[in-house]
Structures are given as C-alpha cells and as structure tokens.
Amino acid sequence: MHRFIKEFREFIARGNVLDLAVAVIIGAAFGKIVTSLTDDIIMPVIGKLSGGLDFSSHFVRLGAIPADYKGSLTSYADLKKAGVPLIGYGQFITQLVDFLIVAFIIFLIVRGVTRAMAAFQAEKDAAPPPADSAEVVLLREIRDALRTKGTSKSAKSLPLDGE
C-alpha cells in the first residue's frame, strides 16, 4: 500500500498532470461562458433574424405524453422532465453553435500563440552577435597601439579586423 501511495504522489507531482488539472478547471469555466454566450446572446439574435425562431423549442415527440402531465405541450424542457421521449434537434443546433464558437476561439488562440512564437524566434535569430570577450578587446587595443606608435614594419602590417 505504501508503494502505491508513493507512486500516486509522484504521478500527481508531475508538471503535466497539474497543467492538465488547471486546463480542465479553466475549460469548465470557459464552457459556462460559451454556453451563456450562445444561449443568451447568439441564439436570440439568430432567432430574431429568422423571424422569432426559438431553437430550444424545436423537437420531435417520439412517444405518448403521460396522462397526469400538466405542463406545456410545446416546452421541450417540461416534456423531457416528464419523461416523454423526444428528439431535441433545436438543442442539438444550440450545442453545435457552442462547439463552433469554442473551436473558433481555440483556433484564434493557437493562431496567436503560433504567430507570437514565430515572431519571438525571428527576433531571437536576428539578435546581434554576442559582444567580444575582454581578451579580444585587449588584443585589438594592443594591435592598434603597436600600429600607431610602432616603428617596425611588422607592427604596421598587422591585419585589421576582417582582413
């Protein structure tokens, strides 16, 4: 049992497991936002543009309504709650719109990150070469001093950088 607990603790302590847990929590919260965006903003606009069409009330009833049912015959939620078998194609359309919104937002995020990484890599590739070491700078100063003050032909014939 002790070994099992140790292995489980090591598994949980891995960075990718914690990252996944955070992603799931943020994803759940993001899902609620997208659902609200779809249900409360986008679908009513689509309904208004389509002449008052409310997708949530579109369904096909597959079975009988219970004799003791007192709710609305056009309410998908009430009929479903009462146990009436239904095909809720309006709900499916709403979920499809949810999916498309999430997929589009993820596309924009991935696209932005990809472009940012490419820009970062281009900036990194275009960075100036590292500065010369102190030894190289000192040797250049000595060379230049010999060249200007030196009287020997060998000092004046020392090559310049890049020659």
Secondary structure, DSSP 8 states (H G I E B T S, - for coil): -HHHHHHHHHHHHSHHHHHHHHHHHHHHHHHHHHHHIIIIIIHHHHHHHTTS--GGG--EE-S---TT--S-TT-HHHHHHTT--EE-HHHHHHHHHHHHHHHHHHHHHHHHHHHHHHHHHHHHHTS------HHHHHHHHHHHHHHHH--SHHHHT---TT-
